Amino acid sequence: MIRHEPSAPGAHIVTTFEFYRFRFHFRALDQVHFPLGKSANVVRGAFGTVLRDAVPAAVYARLFEPGTALGGAPSGLADWPRPFVFRVAHLDGLTVPSGDSFYLDAHVFDLHQPALVHFRAALSRLAEKGLGPGRGRAELERTEQLDVEGVAKAVWETATAPIVVGLDPGPHPSERVTMRFQTPTELKSAGGLAERPEFPILFGRLRDRVSTLRSLYGAGPLDIDFKGLGERAAQVTMPRCDLVWGQVKRKSGRTGQVHPIGGFTGEVDYAGHLAEFLPWLRAARWVGVGRQTVWGKGDVRVV
């Protein structure tokens, strides 16, 4: 059974976000190596190609090119988010000997079309073709669906009910929170990239991402006071900022172009009236925030 995010006793959750959390377990047939800082690149390098070959064209477009596949986007939306993110940072720098096991996670936000069977088909083909610099082969052994606490249930082609995360304020005041930027994060601000994750920037990007994902793939637009939330977020300060910028680059095997995949990692403290923002900050772990979230960047967590 998929558990809901804890809420106050007797509280009625009005504003929610729903998603699926899947884990794909593999057994290495050859040695499989994931270069340090580039585990996501190992997956991203071939996932789109194998997905195109493994699923019907309409499914590929919905998952990988949603801007051309869907109609009726939220007003002003230029870049359509894909309806999933991968979580593979635990594989960074790992060399898996032949016969040993490893896994990767995917969070899927599309509630209207079944996705598990298509991810399974694509990832199975990806493993067969080989992963990492040495193209080590693997086989998909089993698939699980996880709840928010990581309790797993075996699934294969059909998922059970999605996780439901409440976004309503909790009953208790909160004046300070520590956030950990678990994987490299880049936040857009004023036409460029923010040097620091000031709270109004972080919350604004997160609020808009959750709202857009829900509008496109979930229960529909959020009925919230966007302007009021933004104004109150601007009053939250950042008394501690302990971040490190990492510069990592990837080379496209298809075009030969080099692209930056870095960002900042570390911890920051926010101070202010935070109770209404905490549910959103917790949701960042599941949806990611900032650039290139689909490949695992922007994994931000409440400590």
N, C-alpha and C positions, 0 to 999 in steps of 0.2 A: 504494500500500500504506500502511495506517495504521501508524505507528510507535508502539512502546510507550515509556513513560517509562523513561529510562535506569536501570539498576540495577547492582549490583556484578557483576563477572565471575563467572559460575558460580552466582550467587545464584538461589534459587528463590522467585519471587513467590507468596506465599500469600494475602495480603489485597489485594484489588483493587477498583477502582471503574471502571465502564465508561460511556462516553457517546459521543454523536455531536456533531461540530462542523461546522455548515453555514454557508455564506456565500451570500447572495442578492444578485446584481448587478442594478442597475436603470439605465435611461436616462431622464433627465428629458424629458418632453414639453412641460412648462411650466417656468418657474422654480420651484424647490422650496426653501423656507427652513426651517431648523431653528433655532429660537430658542436662544440660549445657555443652557445648563443644563437645557433641556427637550426634548432630542431624544428621550428615552425617552417623554415625555408625548405627543409627536407620534405615536409608534407605538401606545402603549397606548390612546389615545383612541378608536381605531376598530377595533383588532385583534379584540377580543372579538365585536363586532358582525359584522364581515365573516367571521370564523371560523364563527359560527353559521349564516350564510347559505351558506358555501362548502363545508361538510363535513356528513356525516350527523350526526344528533343524538347518537348514541352516541359518535362521535369527538369532537364538541365537548365533551361532558360529561367525557370522560376527560382531554382536554387543558386545559380551562378551569375545570371544576367537579369536580375529581377526588374531593372528599369525598362527592359524591352518586353518583358513577359506579362507584367501586371498593368492594370489600368486604374486610374483614379488615385494618384498619389497625393499626400498632404500638400497643401498649397506651398509653393516656393521650394519644394524639395528638389535639389539638383542631383545629389548622389544617393542612389537607393541602396540601403544597407542589405547585405545578403542575410538570409534568415537563419544564420548559424554562426557560431564561433568554435574554433578548436582550442583545446587546452593541452599543450604538449611540452611546456617548459620543464617538467620533471625529467624529460629525456635529454636535456642539454648536456653534452659531453659524455653521454653514456654509450658504451660499446656492449652490445648484447651478443654473447657467444651463441653459436649454433645450438639449438635445442632449448635455449632459455626463452622466457616469456617477457613481453612488455605490453603496454597498453597506451591508448590515447583516448581523450574525452572530447565529446562534441555537445554543445548546448544548442538546441534547435528551437526556434521561436515560431515556426509555422504551425498553427493549430488547425488549419483548414485542409491541408493535404498531407497524407502520410509520408514521412521522410525516412524512417528507420530502414526500410527495405532498400531504399536507394543509396543511403550511406553505406550500408553493409555491402552492397554490390560494388560500389566504387572503391571502398577501402580494401576489399578483398582483392580486386584487380590490381590496385596500387601495390599491395604487399607482394603479389605474385611477380610483378614487374621488377621489384627491387627498390630498396630505400637507402638513402644516404650516398656518400661519395663512391662507395664500392658496389652500389646497387645490390646490397644483400637482400635475398629473398626471405619472405615470411609467409605464414598462412594465418588467416583469421580463424580463431578457434571458437570464440563465443562472444556474445553481446549481452550487456547488462543495462538496466535502467536504474538510475540512482535517485534518491531523494535528497533534500537539502543537507542532511547530515551524513551523506555518503553511504547509507544503507542500500545495498544492491539487490536487485531482483532480476533473474535471468529472463531475457526476452530474445526473440529472434527476428520476426518480420513485423510484429504488431506491438505497438507500445501500449502501456496502460495509461491511466489518467495523468495529465501533466502536473507539475509542481505549481502551486499557487502561492505567490509572494504578495503579502499585503504591503501597500504603500501609504497607508494612513498613519498619522502620528501616534506614537505610543502614549501611555497615560502619565509617564514620569518625565520631569524636565531633564535635559542633558545640556551641560555647558561646555563640554570639551570632548573631543574624540581624536584618536590617532588613526590615520589611514596609512596603509602600506601599499606602495606601488610595486606590486609583485613582479610584473614583467615590464619591459620598456614601454613608456607612455609618452605620447605626443598629443598636445591639446592645441587646437586652432583658436586663435584669438586675434581680432582686428586685422584679418587678412594674412596673418603669419602664424608662427608657432610661439606659444607662451613659454617664457623662460622658467616660470614657476607656476604651480597649480593653485593660484589664488582661488578661494572658495567659489566666488560667483562664476568663474570660468569653468571649474570642474563640475559644479552642480548644473550649470546651464547646458553643458555638453551632455551630461548624463540624463537630465530631464528630457532633452530633445530626443536623445537616442531611444530611451524607453518609450516615449510617446509615439515615435515613428514606427518602431517595431510593433507596438500594440495596434497601431492604426492599420498597418499594412498586412500583418500576419495573425493578429490575435483578436481580442474582443471588440476592437474599435477604438476611436479616439478617446483620450482621457478627458474627463470632465473636471478640470482643475483650474485654479487661478494662476495661469502662467506668469502674468505680470507681477502679481503679489508675491509669488514665490521668488521670483528674480530679485525683487526689491529687498525682501528679507534676507536672501542669500548674500546680498551685497554688504550686509552688516556683520557678517561672520569674518573673523580675522584669522591669520595664520601665524601664531607666535613661535612656532618651530618649523624649520624646513631643513631636513637632512637628506638631501638627494644627491645622486651621482648621475651625470650624463654618460651614457655609453654610445659609442659610435660603431655600429656594425653595418656592414654592407652585404648585399647579395647580388649575384650576377645572374641575369635571366638566361636560362638555357635556350629559350626560344629566340630572343632578340639580341642577346649578348650585352644588353645594357646593364649598368650597375645602378642599383637603387639603395638608398639608406633605409635601414630597418631598426635604427637605434631609438633612443629616448631616455627619459630619466627613470631611475628606480630608487627606492628608499622609503623613508617615512616622513610624514608631516603631521603636525597637530593643528586642529581647527578649534576656535573658541567662539562662543556666542550662544544664542538660543537655537539649539540644534535638534530638538526633539522631532520636529516635523520633517527634518532632512535625513534622519538616521535610516528610515526604511529604504530611501532612495540610495543612500551610500552603501547599504548592505546589498542592494540589487546590482551594484556595479560589479560585484564578483561574478555574476552570472552572465551579464550582457557585455561587459567591457566598456571602455570609454576612450574616445580619442581616435587617432588614425590607425588603420590596419587591424582593427579588433578581430576581424574574422580569422586571422592567423595567430591569435593569442596575445597580441599586444594589449595594453590597457587593462590588465587584470589587477583591479584595485580592491583592497579589502579593509574592512573595519578590524582593527586589532583589538 
